[in-house]
């Protein structure tokens, strides 16, 4: 467990009831070998918040924004795959984990899983808040820095409010992307959106 994973787990245990926090998520499929799923889940029985943390080694950090953003995109892609595997195992297998109180609990396979990627990299101040689908079968996932995650937890009063906020946040960024495309299409035509991605990206960020 990395220092950031310990920090995330410790913070979650201090903020949430320990009965809800699961940080030791090792699982062995029938006939398979032990695998480690996502870094942390907050288990509300019918709803689960699945958190995957990605940490940038301090010695590898640079002041080059492009390098750090490339690191984040690469790590976020991996994080999404880990969360997808977690959702798959939770919904198709009878899995059980030990919570922060030391009690082993079977996870509800019918639970709704709300995914979240948290990253620790102080070199990045601006980032994509929503990791978007690459295919129709893809998974759009909320993304935030560890500082923003801690701030969110401190501002909202209960786990269910955090989950509802993350759902709203995901819908908000999805809707805004569509509104930007609709505006550009109506104003300048379809070709303009795709001919110069730089201007589209600048416009999207401004909005």
ABEGO torsion letter per residue (X at the ends): XBAAAAAAAAAAAAABBAAABBABBBBBBBGBBBBBBBABBBBAGABBBBBBBBBBBAAABBABAAAAAAAAAAAAAAAAAAAAAAAAAAAABBBBBBBAAGBBBBBBAABBBBBBBBBBBAABABBBABBBBABAABBBBBBBBAAAAAAAAAABABAAAAAAAAAAAAAAAAAAAAAAAAAAAAAAEAAAAAABAAAAAAAAAAX
